[in-house]
Amino acid sequence: MIKAITGTRDTLPTDIPKWNYLQAIVESVFSNFNYKEIRTPIFEETTLFARGIGEATDIVGKEMYTFVDRSGDSITLRPEMTAGVVRAFIEHSLDKKQNLNKLFYVGPMFRQERPQAGRFRQFHQFGAEALGSNDPLLDAEMIIMAYDIFARLGLKNLLVKINSLGIPSSRENYKNILRKYLEPHFEKLSVESKKRFETNILRLFDSKEENDCKIMENAPLLIEYLDEESLEHFEKVKQALLASHIPFEIDARLVRGLDYYTHTTFEVVSGSVGSQSALCGGGRYNLLVKELGGGETPGIGFAAGIERILLACENEKSFSIEDEKLDLFLVTIEKGLENFAYQTAVTFRRKGLTVDLDYLNRSVKAQMREANRTNSKFVLLIGGDEFARGEVVLKNMSNGEQKIFSKGDTEKIFLSIKEN
């Protein structure tokens, strides 16, 4: 038997209502903040992610699904959406159409990493990007928007962690200070951290190795070396969050894994997902558009993992969705009426009702069991003495009430169903 590839999974019909419920809330909140949906290809040129995310990141170095197509081009399944959205922004000159572009997306991503709770190799994210403004209130808006989505999903154990990575000049100065601190400890670092020391030194704060963590406990923090511009920007973000009643804490060790961040970086975390507590992460990336060939354009965004959010909702039992119901199930009482039942079903479907009928030549009793299994609100009984008189019987499955209609009077039957 062929099974789904490790790190992927099937989303079965019983799961879909939860996904649709989440997506409806996501789209509603984004709409409230005037964000417009964008859809980009699932695969892009590999260089887009190498330049956009950073050669030294784990995503580019270890996790991307990359292949050479028949034209000899190196293609990568998208591991995240920001680079693709920025590529589309540049390619279609969206900045020429309006000064500030507020965009959102929902879709699958691909990373070949070790599967764990709420994390898969094909996974799904929703997220938002705002391109064209350096206003710290936009940083706060992005955080508030993410928080509001989780709150509307009923998640209660939420906390925003924020930090500032400052502007490039102050960050480079800090990196030199951090290197000097780490040089005496270099030989005690893990193999991975030794590599990061040369390529992406801020990522040492992300190490889970016990010895690395001990060394980094007393490391100088970037927030202590920020310039005045960065401190002022960060203060405005904090004040906006306070005014909006968003619970947050400053996490000076929150650096995020992508090279393009400047100023604000943030995560929304939950205690209901297990060891991987972050539901979303994001930050400001004022350098990315220029890095990918556009003009100097400030931007900020975030991305959230749908599978992990649904896991948190399940753990907290934060929302309950009613079982899906059929409006109508058609039961044929005797043989030879299947075509009439079928055409009647087509008529009601075209009127907008959710309708099904028996395709397995089952008994009346078995058909009624199927009507119950599918949570049908009504059953239309076709056959018997009533049908011989040109009539059909509509049964309300919640109270057992039955009404008789002319078999051709579909409009009255329709209205009777809609009234309930």
C-alpha positions in Angstrom: 0.0 0.0 0.0 1.3 3.4 -0.9 1.1 5.9 2.0 1.5 9.6 2.3 5.1 10.8 2.4 6.6 11.3 5.8 6.0 14.8 7.0 2.8 15.2 4.9 -0.8 14.3 5.8 -4.2 14.1 4.3 -6.8 16.6 5.4 -10.0 14.5 5.5 -13.6 15.7 5.0 -14.1 15.6 8.8 -11.3 18.1 9.3 -12.3 20.5 6.6 -14.9 22.4 8.6 -12.2 23.5 11.1 -10.0 24.7 8.3 -12.8 26.6 6.7 -13.8 28.1 10.1 -10.2 29.3 10.7 -9.8 30.7 7.2 -13.1 32.6 7.4 -11.8 34.3 10.6 -8.5 35.0 9.0 -10.1 36.6 5.9 -12.5 38.6 8.1 -9.8 40.1 10.3 -7.6 40.9 7.3 -10.5 42.5 5.6 -11.3 44.6 8.7 -7.7 46.0 8.4 -8.1 46.6 4.6 -5.6 43.9 3.5 -6.1 42.4 0.0 -5.4 38.8 -0.9 -2.5 37.9 -3.2 -1.7 34.4 -4.6 1.8 33.6 -5.9 3.2 30.4 -7.5 4.0 27.4 -5.3 7.5 27.2 -6.9 10.0 30.0 -7.7 13.5 30.4 -9.0 15.9 29.1 -6.2 17.8 32.4 -6.3 14.8 34.2 -5.0 14.9 32.4 -1.7 18.7 32.3 -1.5 18.8 36.1 -1.8 15.6 36.9 0.0 15.9 34.6 3.0 19.7 34.4 3.3 22.3 31.8 2.2 23.3 31.2 5.9 19.8 30.4 7.2 18.7 26.9 8.0 15.9 27.2 5.6 18.1 27.8 2.6 21.0 25.6 3.8 19.1 22.5 5.0 15.4 22.6 4.4 14.4 23.7 0.9 12.9 21.3 -1.7 15.0 22.2 -4.7 15.2 20.5 -8.1 16.4 21.1 -11.6 13.5 21.2 -14.1 13.6 20.0 -17.7 14.9 23.4 -18.9 17.9 23.1 -16.6 16.6 25.8 -14.2 17.0 25.5 -10.4 13.5 25.6 -9.0 12.4 25.6 -5.3 9.1 24.8 -3.7 8.3 27.9 -1.6 9.5 27.5 2.0 7.8 30.8 3.0 5.8 33.5 1.2 7.4 36.9 2.0 10.1 36.6 -0.8 7.4 35.6 -3.4 5.1 38.4 -2.4 8.0 40.9 -2.6 9.0 39.5 -6.0 5.4 40.0 -7.2 5.4 43.5 -5.7 8.5 44.4 -7.7 7.5 42.6 -10.9 4.1 44.2 -11.2 5.2 47.6 -10.0 2.6 47.7 -7.3 4.3 50.7 -5.7 3.4 52.7 -8.8 -0.3 51.9 -8.3 -0.5 52.9 -4.7 1.9 54.1 -2.0 1.1 51.5 0.6 0.2 47.9 -0.4 -1.4 45.8 2.3 -1.5 42.2 1.3 -2.4 38.8 2.8 -2.1 35.2 1.7 -3.2 31.6 2.6 -1.5 28.5 1.2 0.9 25.6 1.4 4.7 25.8 2.1 7.4 23.2 1.9 10.4 22.5 4.1 12.3 19.3 4.6 12.7 19.4 8.4 12.1 17.0 11.2 8.4 16.6 11.7 7.1 17.4 15.2 3.9 18.4 16.9 2.0 20.8 14.6 4.9 20.9 12.1 5.0 19.2 8.7 7.1 19.1 5.6 4.1 20.3 3.6 2.4 22.8 5.9 0.1 25.7 5.5 0.4 29.3 6.5 -1.5 32.5 6.4 0.2 35.8 6.7 0.3 39.5 5.8 2.8 41.9 4.3 2.6 45.7 4.3 4.9 47.4 1.8 5.6 51.1 1.6 5.7 52.6 5.1 8.2 52.7 7.9 5.5 53.9 10.4 5.9 52.0 13.8 2.1 52.1 14.0 2.1 49.7 11.1 4.4 47.4 13.1 1.8 47.5 15.9 -1.1 46.9 13.4 0.6 43.7 12.2 0.9 42.4 15.7 -2.6 43.4 16.7 -4.0 41.8 13.6 -2.3 38.5 14.4 -3.4 38.6 18.0 -7.0 39.4 17.1 -7.1 36.3 14.8 -6.0 34.0 17.6 -8.3 35.7 20.1 -11.3 35.3 17.7 -10.4 31.6 17.5 -10.9 31.4 21.2 -7.3 30.9 22.2 -6.8 32.5 25.7 -3.2 31.5 26.7 -1.6 34.1 24.4 1.4 36.3 24.8 3.3 38.6 22.3 7.1 38.6 22.5 8.7 41.6 20.8 12.3 42.8 20.2 14.1 45.2 18.1 16.9 44.3 15.7 17.6 48.0 15.0 19.1 49.4 11.8 21.9 47.6 10.0 24.7 49.9 11.3 23.9 49.4 14.9 23.4 45.7 14.4 26.8 45.4 12.7 28.4 47.2 15.6 26.7 44.8 18.0 27.8 41.8 16.1 31.4 42.8 16.6 30.7 43.1 20.4 29.1 39.7 20.4 32.0 38.1 18.6 34.5 39.5 21.1 32.4 38.0 23.9 32.2 34.6 22.2 35.8 34.3 21.1 37.0 32.9 24.5 34.2 30.4 24.4 34.5 29.4 20.8 35.9 25.9 21.3 33.0 25.0 23.7 30.3 25.9 21.1 28.5 23.2 19.3 29.4 22.4 15.7 26.3 24.2 14.4 27.0 27.3 16.5 30.6 27.4 15.3 29.2 27.6 11.7 26.8 30.3 12.8 29.5 32.3 14.5 30.9 32.9 11.0 27.7 33.1 8.9 24.8 34.3 11.1 26.0 35.0 14.6 22.7 36.3 16.0 21.3 32.8 15.5 23.4 31.5 18.4 20.5 32.8 20.6 18.3 30.1 18.9 20.6 27.2 19.8 18.9 24.5 22.0 22.3 22.9 22.9 22.7 23.0 26.7 26.3 24.2 26.6 25.5 26.9 24.0 22.6 28.1 26.2 24.9 28.4 29.2 27.4 30.5 27.2 24.7 32.7 25.7 23.1 33.4 29.1 25.6 36.2 29.9 26.0 37.4 26.3 25.5 41.1 25.6 22.1 41.8 24.1 21.4 43.8 20.9 18.7 45.9 22.6 21.5 47.4 24.9 23.3 48.8 21.8 20.5 50.2 19.7 20.8 53.7 18.2 18.3 56.5 19.1 16.3 56.0 15.9 15.7 52.4 16.6 14.9 53.0 20.3 12.3 55.7 19.3 10.7 53.3 16.7 10.5 50.5 19.3 9.0 52.8 21.9 6.2 53.8 19.6 5.4 50.2 18.8 5.2 49.4 22.5 3.0 52.4 23.3 0.6 51.4 20.5 0.3 47.8 21.8 -0.3 49.1 25.3 -3.1 51.4 24.1 -4.7 48.4 22.2 -4.5 46.2 25.3 -2.2 43.6 23.8 -0.3 41.6 26.4 3.4 41.6 25.5 6.9 41.2 26.9 10.2 42.3 25.6 12.4 39.3 24.7 15.8 40.6 24.0 16.9 37.2 22.7 14.2 37.0 20.0 16.2 37.4 16.8 14.2 35.4 14.2 15.9 33.2 11.6 15.8 35.3 8.5 18.4 37.8 7.4 16.1 40.6 6.1 14.7 41.8 9.4 15.2 45.3 10.8 13.6 47.1 13.7 10.6 45.2 15.2 10.6 41.4 15.4 7.8 39.5 17.2 6.1 36.2 17.9 2.8 35.3 19.3 3.2 32.3 21.6 0.8 29.8 23.2 1.4 27.3 25.9 -1.0 24.9 24.2 1.2 23.6 21.3 3.9 21.7 23.2 7.6 22.6 23.0 7.1 24.6 19.8 5.0 27.4 21.3 5.1 30.0 18.6 1.9 30.4 16.6 3.3 33.1 14.4 6.3 35.2 13.8 7.2 38.2 11.9 8.9 41.6 11.8 10.0 44.6 9.7 12.2 44.0 6.6 13.2 47.4 5.2 16.1 45.9 3.2 14.4 43.1 1.4 12.7 44.9 -1.6 16.0 46.5 -2.6 17.9 43.2 -2.1 15.5 41.5 -4.6 15.9 44.2 -7.2 13.3 46.9 -6.3 13.7 50.4 -5.0 14.2 51.2 -1.3 10.8 50.2 0.2 10.1 49.5 3.9 8.0 46.5 4.7 6.7 44.5 7.6 4.9 41.1 7.8 4.1 38.0 9.7 3.3 34.3 8.9 1.4 31.8 11.0 1.2 28.0 10.8 -2.3 26.7 10.3 -1.6 23.2 11.5 0.0 24.4 14.8 -2.9 26.9 15.4 -5.5 24.1 14.9 -3.4 22.0 17.4 -3.6 24.8 19.9 -7.3 25.1 19.3 -7.8 21.4 19.8 -5.7 21.4 23.0 -7.7 24.3 24.4 -11.0 23.1 23.0 -11.3 26.7 22.0 -14.0 26.3 19.4 -16.7 23.7 18.6 -18.2 23.5 15.2 -21.6 22.0 14.6 -21.7 18.9 12.5 -22.4 19.7 8.9 -26.1 19.1 7.9 -27.9 18.3 4.7 -30.9 20.4 3.9 -32.7 17.5 2.3 -32.3 13.8 1.7 -34.5 12.1 -0.8 -35.9 8.6 0.0 -37.5 6.5 -2.7 -40.0 4.1 -1.2 -40.4 1.9 -4.3 -38.3 0.9 -7.3 -38.7 2.8 -10.6 -38.7 6.3 -9.0 -35.0 6.8 -8.9 -34.9 9.1 -12.0 -37.7 11.3 -10.6 -35.8 11.5 -7.3 -32.6 12.4 -9.1 -34.1 15.2 -11.2 -35.9 16.5 -8.1 -32.5 16.6 -6.3 -31.0 18.5 -9.2 -33.8 21.0 -9.0 -33.3 21.7 -5.3 -29.5 21.8 -5.6 -29.9 24.5 -8.3 -32.0 26.5 -5.8 -29.1 26.5 -3.4 -30.0 23.6 -1.0 -27.6 20.9 0.1 -29.2 17.7 -1.1 -28.3 14.0 -1.5 -30.1 10.8 -2.2 -29.5 7.0 -2.3 -27.2 5.6 -5.0 -26.8 2.1 -3.5 -30.3 0.7 -4.1 -30.9 0.4 -0.3 -34.1 -0.3 1.6 -36.2 2.5 2.9 -35.0 1.7 6.4 -31.3 1.9 5.3 -32.1 5.2 3.4 -33.5 6.7 6.6 -30.5 5.6 8.5 -28.3 7.4 5.9 -30.5 10.5 6.3 -29.8 10.4 10.0 -26.1 9.8 9.5 -25.8 12.9 7.3 -27.7 15.0 9.8 -30.4 15.8 7.2 -32.8 18.5 8.3 -35.6 17.1 6.0 -36.4 14.0 4.2 -38.6 13.9 1.1 -40.4 10.6 0.9 -41.1 9.6 -2.7 -43.5 6.7 -3.4 -46.4 4.8 -2.0 -50.1 5.9 -2.0 -49.1 9.5 -1.9 -47.1 9.4 -5.0 -49.8 7.5 -6.8 -52.0 10.5 -6.0 -49.3 12.9 -7.4 -48.0 13.8 -4.0 -44.7 13.6 -2.0 -44.2 13.8 1.8 -41.7 16.2 3.5 -40.6 15.1 6.9 -39.0 17.5 9.4 -36.3 15.3 11.0 -36.0 17.4 14.2 -39.7 17.1 15.3 -41.1 14.4 13.0 -43.7 16.8 11.5 -44.8 15.7 8.0 -46.4 17.9 5.2 -47.8 16.7 2.0 -47.1 18.6 -1.3 -47.9 18.1 -4.9 -44.9 16.3 -6.5 -44.4 19.1 -9.0 -44.7 22.0 -6.5 -40.9 22.3 -5.8 -41.2 26.0 -5.0 -43.5 25.4 -2.0 -41.3 22.5 -0.8 -38.3 24.8 -1.1 -39.9 27.6 0.9 -41.0 25.2 3.6 -37.4 24.0 4.0 -36.0 27.5 4.0 -38.5 28.7 6.6 -36.9 26.2 9.0 
